[in-house]
Amino acid sequence: MITGELKNKIDALWDIFAAGGIVNPLDVIEQITYLMFIRDLDDVDNIRSKESAMLDLPYKSIFADEVEINERKVNGQQLKWSVFHDYPAGKMYSVMQEMVFPFIKNLHGDKNSAYSKYMDDAIFKIPTPLVLSKVVDSLDGIYELMSKEQSGDVRGDTYEYMLGKIASAGRNGQFRTPRHIIRMMVELMNPTANEVICDPACGTSGFLVTAGEYLKENRKEEIFFNKDKKEHYMNSMFHGYDMDRTMLRIGAMNMMTHGVDNPYIEYRDSLSDQNTDKNKYTLILANPPFKGSLDYDTVSADLLKTCKTKKTELLFIALFLRMLRIGGRCACIVPDGVLFGSSKAHQAIREELVDKNRLEAVISMPSGVFKPYAGVSTGILIFTKTGHGGTDKVWFYDMQADGFSLDDKRTPVEENDIPDIIERFNNLSGEEARERTEKSFFVPKDEIAKNGYDLSINKYKKIEYIPVEYPPTSELLAELKDLQEEINKGLEELETMLGKDNNASNRKR
C-alpha cells in the first residue's frame, strides 16, 4: 500500500493534466502509462547493459548509435528519459512529439505483436510544452519517492492507485483487482516454467504481470538459463483477452515493461464465438466481470450447453472449463451468488465443477476487499479440469482480514489471513483434523451434493457458542434497588442545593 505522500504526488500529477484540459481519466492514465513506459525503457536498458557486462555477454542498447524515425536518422541517446528530461520545455516537447513517441510506437519489430497492434493507434495528447515539462518533473518526483519505499512492489501499488482513479470515476472498474489478492492467487497456484497462462478478461494484465514476476523470483535459473524455456516465457506463455483497446494497449506496455517481449494479448469478446479456444491452457487466473447479463445470441453456443444463462459470472466459469487442458488449473474470483444461488444455472455450474471436475478450494473473502470501488462479497474458486470427476472433498477457508481495513479508506492493519491461507493450502494434509469452528476445514463431496451443491462456507461452518453465566435474578434486583436509592439520594441533595440558591437570591433582592 502506498504512503500518503506518494498519493499526494499522484493526485498532484492528475491535477496537472486536468489544468491542461485532459480530464477523461482513461486519457490521463493512458498518457501517464506512455511516459512511465518511456522512463522504464531507459532504466531497463541500463540494467540489461550492466548485466551483460557482468556476464560478458553481447548486448546492443535500443538507444545505441543512430535510430531511424520517420525516414530520418537521429541520435538514439537523445531518446532516453535521462537525457531529454533536462531539455528546456520547448525542445523537450518537440523531441517527445517528433522522435520519442514515434520511436516507442514502432519499437517492436514484429508488426503482428500485441504491442504493435495496440500502439498503432496510440496518440500523444499532452497539449503544450509547459504541461509536458510539469508532468515529467512530477513523474521524476514520484519515481524518487517510489525508490525510497520499502514495500515489495511499490511500482505496482502506485499503478494500481492510478487505475483506481478510473474505477472511482465510474469507468469500467472490473479490471481493478487489488494487487495483494492477485499475488495471493498466483502464489496459491505456484506456476511452473512450462505453463500456458491465460486471463480471458485481462484488463491491464495484472494477473499475467504478477505471474511473470512470480516466475522470475522463483524459477529464474530454470527459465532464463534455458533457451527453449526463455523463448516460451517471452513469446508463448502469456495470453490475455479484453474488449477495450485502451486496456489492451496499457496491458501490452505493462507486460513489455516487466520483461515479456511478446505476450499474446488480443481484442476479443471471450464469451462469444470469436473465442474458439478449447483445451489450450494449463493455468487460468481471472477476475471476470460480475455485473450484467448478455443476450443468448451473443454467447457461444457450446457455453450455453454447459450452463444456459445470461449471467456473465456463470458463463465465464463454463468458459474456463472449456479453455483449460485436461489437468489444467484455475483460480478465479466470483461473487458470492455463484456459491449459493438457487437457479438451475447456478446449480448446474457448481455440479459441473464438483461432479465432472475436481473442485479443490473455496476461499470466502470479506466484502470490504474491493472497497472503495465496490462492496460486493466475493470468493475464490480453485479447481482442476479433469472431465471425469475427482472431487472427494473441498477445502474451505473463511478469510476475515487481508491486511487492510475493510472500510473505504483501506488503511494497513496487522490482521492478515493471506500468509495463513497460503501456508495451509500448501499443507492440506494437516487440514484433515480441523474442526468446522476453525477458519479452514474440509467438507466431503457427498455432503456438498446433499446440500444442492451449495458452496457457501456458512452452510458448513459451525459457530461455537460460549455459555455466559449471569447472576441470579434476586442479585440483579438487589443491585437495581441500590442504584435506585443512590439516584433518589442524589436528587434530594440536588433539590436541597437548589433551594438554598433560591433563598440566597431572594435575600439579595
N, C-alpha and C positions, 0 to 999 in steps of 0.2 A: 504494500500500500504506500502510495507516495505521500510526501510530507506536505504540510500546509504551504510552505514557502514555494515548493515546486508547483503546487496547484495554482498559487497566485501568479507565478510566472506564465503558466499556460493560459490562464484567464486573461492576463495582460496581452499575450500574443493574439488571442481571439479578438480582443478589443481593437488591436491594430488593424486586423482585417475588416472589422465592422466599420471603423473610421475611414478605411479606404474604399468602402462601398461593396465589399464582399460579405454578404450576410447569410447566404444559404449555407447551413452547417456542413452539407456534403461537399460543397465547393471549397470550404475552408479546410476540411480535413484532407481533401484531395491535394490541394496546393501545399499544405504542410508536409504531406507524405512525399511529394516530389522532392521538396527541399531536404527532408530527412534522408531520403534515398541518395540524393546527390552528396550530402555530407558523409553518409555511411560509405559510399563508394570510395571516397578518399581514405577513410580510416581502414576499410577492409583491404584496399590496395597496399597501404603501408604495412599492415600486418602480414599479408602474404609475401610481400617483398622481403621482410625481415626473416620470416620462417624459411623461405627458400634459401636465403643467405646462410642461415644457421645449418640447414641440412645439405648445403652445397648442391642445390637443385636449380635448374634453369627456370627463370620466371621473367616474363615481359609485362611490364605495367601497362594497363589500359590507357594511361596518360603519357606513355613513352613517345618520344620523337614527335613527328607531326601527325595530326589527326585530320582526316578528310571529312568536312562537314559541308553539305550542300554544294558539292563540286569545288570547294576551295580548301586548301590545307592551312591548318592553324597549329600553333604550338600547343601540344597536349597539356603542358604544365599549367597553363592559364585556365584550364577547365577544372582544376582542383579547388575544392572549397577553401582549403588553407591558403590558397593564393588569391583567388578573386574576392574573398570576403574583406580584404583590406583595400580594395579599389574604391575610389570615390563613387558616390551613388549612381551618377550618370553612366560611368564606364561599367560598373558592376551590372547595371540593368541591361546595357547593350550586349555584354558578354553572355549574360544569362539567356537573354531572349534569342540572340542570333547564333550562339555557339553551344552553351551548356545544355539547354533544353533540347535542341535538335540532336545533340550527341547522345543523351540518355534515351530519346525516342528510338534511336537506331542502334542501341548498344548491343542487342542480341543479334548475332549473325543469322540465326535460323528464323526466317520470316514466318514460319508456321508455329513458332513457340508461343506459349501463353503470354509471355512478356510482350513480344512484338505485336500480337493481335490486339491487346488492350491498350498498348501505348500508342497505337496508330492514330487514334482519335483523341489523344490527350491534348489539352490546351493549357498554355501558360496564361493565367488570368490576373496575375498581380498587376495593378493598373499603372503604377508610377514608380520611378526610381526611389523616391523617398519612402514609400510603403515597403518596397523590397529591402532597402537598407535597414529599416526598423525591424522587419521580420527576421532578417539574417542575424542582426545583433541580438534579438530576443531568443532565437534558437541557440545561438552560441551560449547565452546565459543559461538556458535550460540544460544543454549538454554538460556545461560546467557543474551545475547542481547535481545532475544525474551521476557524474563521475565521483562525487563525494558521498553519494548514498551507499549504505552498506547492504541493502536488501539484494536478494539474489537476481531479480530480473526487473530492475527499476525502469529500464527502457520499455519493456513490455507493459509494465504498470502505467507508465506515462502515456503510452499509445492507447491503452485501454481507457484511461481517463478522457482522452480526446474523443475516442469513439463513443464514450458515454454521453458526450455532449450532443451527438446526433440523436441518440435514443431519447434524451431528455427534451429535445426539440420536437419530438413527435414523429421522427422519421423511423424507418424500419429498425426496430430495436432487437429483432430476434437474433441478429448475428453477434450480439454482445454477450458472451458467456464469461463470467469472472475468471481471470487467469488462474487463480489458485484451484478452482473447480476443474478447469481443463487439465491442469498439471496433475491433480489427483487421479483423474480418469486415465490419463496416459500412464502414470505410474502403476495403476491397478492392472492395466493391460500389458505392461512390460514388453513393448515391441522389440522384435528381433531384426537382424540385419537383412533378412530375406523377405520382409513384409511387403505387401502391396496395399497401401493405405488409402482410404477414401473418406471424404466428407461430402455427402451429396447436397448439403446446404451450407457451403463453406464460408460465405461472407468474406471476411478479411483474412481467412486461412489460419485462424487462431489454433485450431486443433492440429493442423498439419505442421505449422511452425513449431509448436510445442513438442510434437512427436519427433521432429527432426532434431531439435535441441536435446531431447532426452537421449536419442541415439548417439549424438556427438559426445555426450557426457559419459554414457555407459558402455558404448560399443565402438569407441573411436578407432582403436587399433584394428579390430575385426573388419571395419568398413573401409577406413581410409588408407590402410596398408595393403588392400586387396583391390586390384584393378577392376575386376568384374563387379564386386560389391559397391565400390565407389561409383562406378558407371550407373549401376542400378539406383543408388541413392540420389544421384544428380538428375537422372532422366526418366526413371520409370517407377519409382516408389510412391510418389505422392500424386493424388488425384483429387480435384475439387470441382464442384459444380455450383453455379448460382445463376440467378436471373437478373442481376443488377450489374451492369458493366462497370460502374464506378467501383463497386465492391471487388469485382474481379481484377480490376486494374490495381487497386490497393493490395489485394491478396497476392498478385503476381510479384509486385515490388517487395512486399513483405517477405515472401519466400526467397527471392533472389538476394535480398539484403542479409538473410540468415544463411546464405551459402548454398542454396539449392538452385542450380543453374537453370534447369528446365522442367519445372513441375507441370503436370498436365492439368491446367485449370481452364475450364470451358464454360461458355454460356449455355445453360441447359435447364429446362424445366424437368427436374428429376422424376416427377410423378407422371409425366406424360409419355407418349410413345416416342418422343425424342430420345429417351433414355432406354437403350437396348441392352445395357449391361446385365449379364447373368453369370453367376458362378465365377466371378472375376477377382474379388478382393479377399485378402486374408484378414484384414482388420478395418472396421468402420468405427470412426469416432465422430459423434454428431450431437448437435442440439438443434433439431429441425424446428421449423415454425409451428407454434401450437395453435394459434387462433386462426379461425377461418375454415370455410368449407368450400369444396370445389364442385363444379358440375361433373356428372358422370362422364360426359362427352370428352372432357379434357384429361381424364385419368386413364392410364394404361390399363387395358382390359385384363391382363393377367394379374394385376394387383387386386382388381375387384373380385377375382375368383377366390383369392385368399381372404379378403375382407371387404364386403360390399358396404361401403360407407362414403360419405363426403368429407369426413373429418381428416384433416391433414396429419394429425399426430398418429392416427391408426394406420393410415396409408404408408407413412414413412417406415413404420416397423415392418410392414409387409414388404416394402421395397428393400430394406436392409437384408432381409432373409433371401430375397431373390438375387441380390448383388453379391452376396458372400459365396465363397467357395465352400465345399464341404470341409468342415474343420475350421472355417473362418470364424472370427470372434467379433463381437460388437459391444461397445459401451455407449449408451445414448441416454440423453435426458428426456424425460417425458413428464407431462403434467399429471397430477395425482389421479385425475379422472380415468386415465388409461389403466390404472392399477385396480380400480374397483367399479368402473362404470358397468351398468346392468344391461345395456343394449346388446342385441345379438352380435353386432360388430365388435364391441368391446370384449365380450366373452370369447368370440371366435379367434381374435388375435392372441389373447392370453393362452387359449387352448393350444394354438399353433406353437407357441413358444414352449409350453410345458410338455405337451404330449408328443410333438413331432420333432422337437429340437432339445437342446439342453440349456434350460434356464439356470444360471449359476447364482446370481445375486440380485437382490433388490435393496437399494440404499435409499432410505427416505430422508429427504433434505428439508430443513426448516423453511418456512415461507419467505423469510427475510433475505435469502441468499441473493435474489435478483433485485433487491431494492437498491436505489430509489426508483428504478425504471419499471419494475413490476412486482406485485406482491403474491404472485401465483405460487402455490405449493407444488413441489416437483419431486421426482425421484430419479434414480439412475438404474437402468436395466443393464445387466451384463449377461450375455448369452453366447452360445456357440451353435453354429448351424451344423446339424447332423443329418437332417432329412428323415430320420427314423427313430427319434426319441433320444432318451439318455438321461432325462431328468429323474433323479431318485429323491433328491431333497434340494431345497433352496435356502440360501443363506440370506438372512435379513439383518440390516443394521439401521438403528434409529439414530441418525445424526442430529444432534441438538445444538451444535456450535461449529462454526467454520473459521474461527479466529478473528471474526469481526462482529460488531454489534449488529443486531438484526433489525435495526431501525433505519430510517432514511440516511442517517449520517455514515453508517458503516465504518465506525472507527475501530482500530485494532483492540482486541481483548485477549486475555490469557486463555480463555476456554476455546479449545480447538480439537475436534474429534478426528480431523483428517489423518494425522500420523497414526492414530489408533486404528482407523479403518484400513489403511494400507498394511499395517503390521498384521492385523487379524486376517485379512483376506489372503495374505501370503502364507498364513499358517492355519488353514482351515481345519486341519486335523485336531488342533487344540480347541476348536469351537464345539466339538461334539457334546461335551458335558455341560454346556452353558444352559442356564435356566432362562425361561422366557420373560423373566423380570429384568434381565440384563439388557445392555444396549444391543447385543447381537445374539443370534441363535439360529438354529436350523429348523425348518418345517418340512416334514415328509411330503412327497408329491401326492400321495393318496389323500392326505388331509386338505391340501390345496384344491384338489379335484372335487372333493365333497362340498367345499365351500364355493362352488361355482367359479373356480379358478381366480378367486379374489386374491390380489397380491398386495393389498394394503397392510402395513405392518400392524395396525391397530386391531386387525381381525385375529391376530395370533399372539400379540404381546399380552402378558399378564401383568396387571397392576398389583403391586404389593401394598396391601393395606396395613398400616401400623396402628394397632389399637391404642386409643388415647383414654386414659383413666381420668374421670372427673370426680371431684369430691362429692360426698352425699348432699342431697337437696337441703337437709337441715343446716349443714355448714354454710351453703350458699345463702340461705335465707338469713342466717345469723349475721353474715358479712354485710348483706344488704341493709339489715336493721341498723348495724353500727354506722354504716355510711350515711343512712338517713338521719340518725341522731347528730352526726357531725355537721351535716348540712343545716339542720334546724338550729343547732347551736351557733353556727356561723351567721345565719340570718338574724337571730336575736341580737348578736353582738353588732351587726351592721345597723339594725334598727335603733339600737341604743346610741351608737355614734352619730347617726343622722339626726336623732332627737336633740342631742347636745349641741350640734352645729346650728340647728334651727333656733334654739333658745339664745345662743350667743348672738346670733344675727339680729334677733328681735330686740335684745338689750341695747345693741349699738344704735338702732333706730330711735 
